[in-house]
Amino acid sequence: MELGAVFLTVLVYAAAGYLWYQQRTPIFALAVLSGHLSVLASPLWRLLYGVSYSPGLDAVQALLGQPIPLVAVFAAGWFYPLPAMAVLYLYFTRWWFPGPLTALLTFCVFLLYHLLIETLGLRSSLWSYRGPALPFGLSSPLLSAVMAGLTSLGLLYVLLVSYRSAWVSMALAVVPATLLMSLLVNGLLGAPLWLTLRLGGAEWMVALGLASALVLLAWALQIVTAGVSKVEH
């Protein structure tokens, strides 16, 4: 799995370089760079959501007293950006068109993609989730995939609205986008849940926090899908 993550990173970089040449825009390369920056928030999610990486993974730096595994640094280049980059390419080649239904279906595809990554990571013991089980029968991997899918969809929206911009403006919009979307989705929208988890709240408090977080995520999904559907053809 670790070797696969590195290999896929190399392939994504190669594809971004080729598409830069083919489409005459650096937006794909900027999306990969944006993904790498999102790894800066990884230690925060470990503290708030109880994500635990395998102790055998090499760490390259520490933030907030938490090591960042080397495989996470590589994988961050494509974890969020890859599905957004694929849809953007389909948009360029007119195989994908924005609309209310296609935006919602795109999120569903992103969700399945992130569920697959979650499944592979858990089965490979690259990471795990500690702490109590979530209420309503919702699993931590599924919630993580929902949040990751929304982050990828938000990045897609930024790519769609900025690809016609000048390169400097494009870079200013795209490079921090994944990190900011991750902070918004996992940090702000998920706050009702992680606050109750970190404070050791009673079961009913955790249930209320999860329900509130899900409502906020659904509200954000509606906003982002509406934005994506209104992008010019």
KAVEN-V849394 format. One record per backbone hydrogen bond with DSSP energy under -0.5 kcal/mol. CO is the residue of the C=O (numbers start at 1). NH is the residue of the N-H. If there is no record, write none. Layout:
BEGIN
co=[CO	CO]
nh=[NH	NH]
END
This chain:
BEGIN
co=[1	2	3	4	5	6	7	8	9	10	11	12	13	14	15	16	17	18	19	20	20	26	27	28	29	30	31	32	33	34	35	36	37	38	39	41	41	42	43	44	45	45	46	50	52	54	58	61	63	66	67	68	68	69	70	71	72	74	75	75	76	78	80	81	82	83	84	85	86	87	88	89	90	90	91	99	100	101	102	103	104	105	106	107	108	109	110	111	112	113	114	115	116	117	118	119	120	121	121	122	126	128	128	134	135	138	139	140	141	142	143	144	145	146	147	148	149	150	151	152	153	154	155	156	157	158	159	162	166	167	168	169	170	171	174	174	176	177	178	179	180	181	182	182	183	183	184	184	185	188	190	190	191	192	193	194	195	196	197	202	203	204	205	206	207	208	209	210	211	212	213	214	215	216	217	218	219	220	221	222	223	224	225	226	227	228]
nh=[5	6	7	8	9	10	11	12	13	14	15	16	17	18	19	20	21	22	23	24	25	30	31	32	33	34	35	36	37	38	38	39	40	41	42	44	45	46	47	48	49	51	50	130	128	57	70	68	66	63	69	60	61	73	74	75	76	77	78	79	80	82	84	85	86	87	88	89	90	91	92	93	95	96	94	103	104	105	106	107	108	109	110	111	112	113	114	115	116	117	118	119	120	121	122	123	124	126	127	125	54	52	130	137	138	134	143	144	145	146	147	148	149	150	151	152	153	154	155	156	157	158	159	160	161	162	163	165	170	171	172	173	174	175	177	178	180	181	182	183	184	185	186	187	187	188	188	189	190	191	193	194	195	196	197	198	199	201	200	206	207	208	209	210	211	212	213	214	215	216	217	218	219	220	221	222	223	224	225	226	227	228	229	230	230	231]
END
